[in-house]
Amino acid sequence: MAEPVRAILALGGNLGKRRKTIRSALKALAATPGIKGVKCSPLVESAAVTEAGVDETKPNYMNGVVQIDTTLKPKELLTQIRRIETEHGRIRLERWGSRTLDIDIITYADLLKSGKELTIPHPRAFQRAFVVVPWAMLDPQAVLPGHGSVKDLAAPLQDQVWLSK
C-alpha cells in the first residue's frame, strides 16, 4: 500500500446553494477511496472574475481550501475530483465561467509537475486571494513550493476576499 501524501485542494463555486454544494463535495471527497483526513479552511467570498476582470453582474464566489491525505496518484486524484464536480452539476462550457463547483489541485506533497492536463503546484495559486487567504487560515505554516510562505503570499491579497457569513 502506498504511503499517503498531503495534498491541498481549492474548491468553490458561485451558482446554486454554494455552501450546501461545498459541504456535499467535502463529504464526497471524504468518501472517496484513497482519500482521508479531509480538513477544510474557513470559507471566504469574493467577486466573480472573468477573463476581462471583475464582473459585478455575476454572483460572488464562495471558496475554501481543503487539506487531504491521499494514496491516489495525481492523475487519479484529478479523475476523482472531476467526477465529484460533475456529480455536483459542473458543466465546462467556458473558461472562467460561472460554475456550481470547481475543485483544483494546488499542491501534491512537494511535487513539481507541468503537463497539458495537470500542473502542480497550480500555476496561478500564488496570485489568488481565494486560495492563499483561506489556506493561510487553515495552516499558517504552509509553504507553496516555488513561491514561499502562504501567509506572506496572502497578506497583500486579504482585502480581495471576506469571510463568508
MOUR-V967924 format. One record per pair of residues at least 12 apart in sequence whose C-alpha atoms are under 10 Angstrom apart, sorted by the first residue. I is the first residue (numbers start at 1). GAP is how many residues later the second one is. D is the distance in Angstrom with one decimal. If there is no record, write none. Layout:
[[I:GAP:D] [I:GAP:D]]
//
This chain:
[[1:70:8.1] [2:32:9.6] [2:68:9.1] [2:69:5.8] [2:70:8.4] [2:71:9.5] [3:66:9.3] [3:67:8.2] [3:68:6.2] [3:69:9.7] [4:30:8.2] [4:31:8.4] [4:32:8.9] [4:64:9.2] [4:65:5.6] [4:66:4.8] [4:67:4.5] [4:68:8.0] [4:69:9.8] [4:105:9.5] [5:30:9.6] [5:63:8.1] [5:64:5.3] [5:65:5.4] [5:66:6.4] [5:67:8.6] [5:68:9.3] [5:103:7.1] [5:104:5.7] [5:105:9.3] [6:29:9.8] [6:30:9.8] [6:31:9.3] [6:61:7.0] [6:62:5.7] [6:63:4.5] [6:64:6.5] [6:65:9.1] [6:101:8.2] [6:102:6.3] [6:103:5.2] [6:104:8.9] [7:28:9.8] [7:31:9.9] [7:59:8.2] [7:60:5.9] [7:61:5.4] [7:62:6.2] [7:63:7.1] [7:67:9.3] [7:70:9.7] [7:98:7.4] [7:99:7.4] [7:100:5.4] [7:101:4.3] [7:102:5.8] [7:103:9.0] [7:104:9.8] [7:114:10.0] [8:30:9.8] [8:31:9.7] [8:32:9.8] [8:57:6.9] [8:58:5.7] [8:59:4.7] [8:60:6.4] [8:61:8.9] [8:96:8.6] [8:97:6.2] [8:98:5.3] [8:99:5.1] [8:100:6.6] [8:101:8.4] [8:113:9.3] [8:114:10.0] [8:123:9.9] [8:127:8.6] [8:136:9.8] [9:31:9.3] [9:55:8.6] [9:56:5.7] [9:57:5.0] [9:58:6.4] [9:59:7.8] [9:72:9.5] [9:94:6.6] [9:95:5.5] [9:96:4.6] [9:97:5.3] [9:98:7.1] [9:99:8.8] [9:113:9.6] [9:122:8.9] [9:126:9.5] [10:30:9.4] [10:31:9.7] [10:53:7.2] [10:54:5.9] [10:55:4.4] [10:56:6.1] [10:57:8.9] [10:92:7.9] [10:93:5.5] [10:94:5.2] [10:95:6.6] [10:96:6.6] [10:97:9.6] [10:112:9.8] [10:115:9.0] [10:120:8.4] [10:121:6.3] [10:122:9.4] [10:124:9.3] [10:125:8.7] [11:14:8.6] [11:15:9.2] [11:29:9.6] [11:32:9.6] [11:51:8.5] [11:52:5.6] [11:53:5.5] [11:54:6.2] [11:55:7.5] [11:70:10.0] [11:74:9.7] [11:90:7.0] [11:91:5.4] [11:92:4.3] [11:93:6.5] [11:94:9.0] [11:119:9.3] [11:120:8.6] [12:13:9.5] [12:31:8.8] [12:32:9.3] [12:33:9.2] [12:49:6.7] [12:50:5.4] [12:51:4.1] [12:52:6.3] [12:53:8.7] [12:87:8.6] [12:88:7.8] [12:89:5.5] [12:90:5.4] [12:91:6.8] [12:92:9.3] [12:118:9.0] [12:119:9.8] [13:32:9.7] [13:35:9.6] [13:46:9.4] [13:47:8.4] [13:48:5.3] [13:49:5.7] [13:50:6.7] [13:51:9.8] [13:77:9.4] [13:85:7.4] [13:86:5.4] [13:87:4.9] [13:88:4.6] [13:89:6.0] [13:90:8.9] [14:31:9.3] [14:32:9.5] [14:33:9.3] [14:34:7.8] [14:44:8.2] [14:45:5.7] [14:46:5.7] [14:47:4.3] [14:48:6.3] [14:49:8.9] [14:83:9.7] [14:84:6.2] [14:85:5.8] [14:86:6.0] [14:87:7.6] [14:88:9.4] [15:43:9.3] [15:44:7.1] [15:45:8.6] [15:46:8.0] [15:47:9.4] [15:74:9.7] [15:75:9.7] [15:83:6.7] [15:84:5.6] [15:85:4.6] [15:86:7.9] [16:43:9.7] [16:73:9.6] [16:83:8.6] [16:84:6.2] [16:85:9.4] [17:83:8.2] [18:42:9.8] [18:43:8.1] [18:44:6.5] [18:45:8.9] [18:81:9.8] [18:82:7.1] [18:83:8.1] [19:24:8.6] [19:43:7.4] [19:44:9.0] [19:145:9.3] [21:64:9.8] [21:67:6.9] [21:68:9.5] [21:79:7.4] [21:80:7.2] [22:18:9.9] [22:21:9.4] [22:40:8.6] [22:41:8.3] [22:42:8.4] [22:66:9.3] [22:78:9.1] [22:79:7.5] [22:80:9.5] [22:81:9.8] [23:17:9.6] [24:60:9.4] [24:64:8.3] [25:56:9.2] [25:59:6.6] [25:60:7.8] [25:62:9.0] [25:63:7.5] [25:76:8.3] [25:77:9.8] [25:78:9.1] [26:12:7.4] [26:13:8.6] [26:14:8.0] [26:40:8.3] [26:58:9.5] [28:52:9.5] [28:53:9.3] [28:55:9.7] [28:56:6.8] [28:57:9.9] [28:59:9.4] [28:60:9.9] [29:37:9.8] [29:39:8.8] [29:48:9.9] [29:51:8.2] [29:52:7.8] [29:55:7.7] [30:38:8.7] [32:38:9.7] [32:40:9.9] [32:45:9.6] [32:48:7.6] [32:49:9.6] [32:52:9.5] [33:37:8.8] [33:38:8.7] [33:39:8.5] [33:47:9.5] [34:34:10.0] [34:35:8.2] [34:36:5.3] [34:37:5.0] [34:38:5.6] [34:39:9.4] [34:42:9.6] [34:43:8.8] [35:33:6.6] [35:34:5.8] [35:35:4.5] [35:36:6.7] [35:37:7.3] [35:42:8.8] [35:45:9.9] [36:31:9.4] [36:32:6.1] [36:33:5.3] [36:34:6.3] [36:35:9.0] [37:29:9.7] [37:30:7.5] [37:31:5.4] [37:32:5.7] [37:33:8.5] [38:28:6.6] [38:29:5.8] [38:30:4.7] [38:31:7.2] [38:32:9.5] [39:26:8.4] [39:27:5.5] [39:28:5.2] [39:29:6.6] [39:30:9.5] [39:99:8.3] [40:24:6.7] [40:25:5.8] [40:26:4.4] [40:27:6.4] [40:28:8.9] [40:94:9.0] [40:95:8.9] [40:97:10.0] [40:98:7.2] [41:22:9.1] [41:23:5.6] [41:24:5.3] [41:25:6.3] [41:26:8.3] [41:92:9.4] [41:93:5.6] [41:94:6.5] [41:95:8.6] [41:96:6.5] [41:97:4.8] [41:98:8.4] [42:21:8.6] [42:22:6.3] [42:23:8.0] [42:24:9.7] [42:91:9.6] [42:92:6.1] [42:93:8.7] [42:95:7.1] [42:96:7.2] [42:121:7.3] [42:122:7.9] [43:19:6.5] [43:20:5.5] [43:21:4.7] [43:22:8.0] [43:87:9.0] [43:90:9.8] [43:91:6.8] [43:92:10.0] [43:94:9.8] [43:118:9.8] [43:119:8.7] [43:120:6.2] [43:121:5.6] [43:122:8.5] [44:17:8.1] [44:18:5.6] [44:19:5.4] [44:20:6.4] [44:21:9.6] [44:85:9.4] [44:86:6.8] [44:87:9.3] [44:89:8.3] [44:90:6.8] [44:116:9.8] [44:117:6.1] [44:118:5.3] [44:119:4.4] [44:120:4.8] [44:121:8.6] [45:15:6.5] [45:16:5.4] [45:17:4.5] [45:18:6.2] [45:19:8.9] [45:84:9.9] [45:85:7.5] [45:115:8.7] [45:116:5.5] [45:117:5.4] [45:118:6.2] [45:119:5.6] [45:120:9.0] [46:13:9.2] [46:14:5.6] [46:15:5.3] [46:16:6.7] [46:17:8.0] [46:83:8.5] [46:84:7.0] [46:113:9.6] [46:114:6.5] [46:115:4.8] [46:116:6.7] [46:117:9.1] [46:118:9.2] [47:12:7.3] [47:13:4.7] [47:14:6.2] [47:15:9.1] [47:83:9.9] [47:113:8.0] [47:114:7.9] [47:115:9.9] [48:12:5.3] [48:13:6.0] [48:14:9.7] [48:48:9.1] [48:49:9.1] [48:50:7.9] [49:12:9.0] [49:47:7.3] [49:48:8.7] [49:49:9.1] [50:45:8.3] [50:46:5.3] [50:47:6.8] [50:48:8.7] [51:44:8.1] [51:45:6.4] [51:46:8.9] [52:44:9.6] [58:39:9.6] [58:40:7.6] [59:39:8.1] [60:38:9.5] [61:37:8.7] [61:38:9.1] [61:39:9.6] [61:40:9.9] [61:69:8.8] [61:100:9.6] [61:103:9.9] [62:39:9.7] [62:68:8.4] [62:99:9.4] [62:100:9.6] [62:101:9.2] [62:102:7.2] [63:38:9.5] [63:39:9.1] [63:40:9.7] [63:66:9.9] [63:67:6.1] [63:68:7.6] [63:71:8.1] [63:98:9.5] [63:100:9.7] [63:101:8.8] [64:39:9.7] [64:66:7.2] [64:67:7.0] [64:68:9.5] [64:69:9.0] [64:70:6.0] [64:71:7.7] [64:74:9.4] [64:100:9.9] [65:38:9.4] [65:39:9.5] [65:40:9.9] [65:41:9.0] [65:65:8.4] [65:66:6.4] [65:67:8.3] [65:68:9.0] [65:69:6.0] [65:70:5.5] [65:71:9.3] [65:72:9.3] [65:73:7.6] [65:74:10.0] [66:37:9.6] [66:38:10.0] [66:39:9.6] [66:40:9.6] [66:65:9.9] [66:68:9.2] [66:69:7.9] [66:72:8.4] [67:39:9.9] [67:40:9.6] [67:68:8.8] [67:71:8.4] [67:72:9.2] [68:40:9.5] [69:39:9.5] [69:40:9.4] [70:38:9.1] [70:39:9.8] [73:35:9.0] [74:31:8.4] [74:33:9.6] [74:34:7.2] [74:37:9.4] [74:39:9.6] [74:44:8.3] [74:45:9.8] [74:46:8.9] [75:42:8.7] [75:43:7.7] [77:28:8.4] [77:31:9.7] [78:25:9.0] [78:26:8.2] [78:27:7.4] [78:39:9.2] [78:40:8.1] [81:21:8.8] [81:22:6.4] [81:23:7.9] [81:24:8.7] [82:19:9.9] [82:20:8.7] [82:21:7.8] [82:22:9.3] [84:17:8.7] [84:18:9.3] [84:19:8.6] [85:14:9.6] [85:15:8.1] [85:16:5.7] [85:17:6.4] [85:18:7.0] [86:14:9.4] [86:15:8.4] [86:16:9.6] [87:14:9.5] [88:12:6.8] [88:13:6.6] [88:14:9.5] [89:12:7.4] [90:12:7.4] [104:14:9.7] [104:16:9.9] [104:18:7.7] [104:21:9.5] [104:27:9.9] [105:13:8.5] [105:14:8.6] [105:15:7.2] [105:16:7.5] [105:17:6.6] [105:20:9.7] [106:13:8.8] [106:14:6.4] [106:15:5.2] [106:16:4.7] [106:17:8.4] [106:18:9.1] [106:19:6.7] [106:20:9.6] [106:25:8.6] [106:38:8.6] [106:39:10.0] [107:12:9.3] [107:13:5.8] [107:14:4.7] [107:15:6.8] [107:18:9.4] [107:36:9.7] [107:37:7.5] [107:38:8.0] [108:12:6.9] [108:13:7.2] [108:14:9.7] [108:37:9.9] [109:12:9.4] [109:36:9.3] [110:33:9.6] [110:34:8.7] [110:35:6.5] [110:36:9.7] [111:34:8.3] [112:33:7.9] [112:34:8.9] [120:25:9.2] [121:23:7.5] [121:24:6.9] [121:25:8.4] [121:26:9.7] [122:22:9.5] [122:23:9.9] [125:19:8.6] [125:22:9.6] [125:25:9.8] [125:28:9.7] [126:18:7.6] [126:19:9.8] [126:20:9.5] [126:21:6.9] [126:22:9.1] [126:23:9.8] [126:24:7.8] [126:27:6.4] [126:28:8.2] [126:31:9.9] [127:26:7.8] [127:27:8.6] [127:29:9.9] [127:30:8.1] [128:25:9.1] [128:26:8.4] [128:29:7.7] [128:30:9.9] [128:32:9.0] [128:33:9.8] [129:24:8.6] [129:25:6.3] [129:26:9.0] [129:27:8.7] [129:28:5.2] [129:29:6.4] [129:30:8.4] [129:31:6.2] [129:32:6.5] [129:33:9.8] [130:24:9.1] [130:27:8.8] [130:28:8.8] [130:30:7.9] [130:31:6.4] [130:32:9.1] [131:19:9.3] [131:23:8.5] [131:30:9.8] [132:12:9.1] [132:17:9.6] [132:18:5.9] [132:19:7.3] [132:20:9.1] [132:21:6.6] [132:22:5.1] [132:23:8.9] [132:25:8.3] [132:26:8.9] [133:17:7.9] [133:18:7.4] [133:19:9.6] [133:20:8.2] [133:21:4.9] [133:22:7.7] [133:23:9.6] [133:24:7.4] [133:25:6.3] [133:26:9.6] [133:27:9.3] [133:28:7.8] [133:29:9.4] [133:30:9.9] [134:16:9.7] [134:17:9.6] [134:20:8.5] [134:24:9.5] [134:27:9.2] [134:28:9.8] [134:29:8.9] [135:15:7.1] [135:16:8.1] [135:19:8.5] [136:13:8.8] [136:14:5.7] [136:15:5.0] [136:16:8.7] [136:17:8.8] [136:18:6.9] [136:19:9.2] [137:13:9.5] [137:14:8.2] [137:17:9.5] [139:12:8.5] [140:12:9.4]]
//
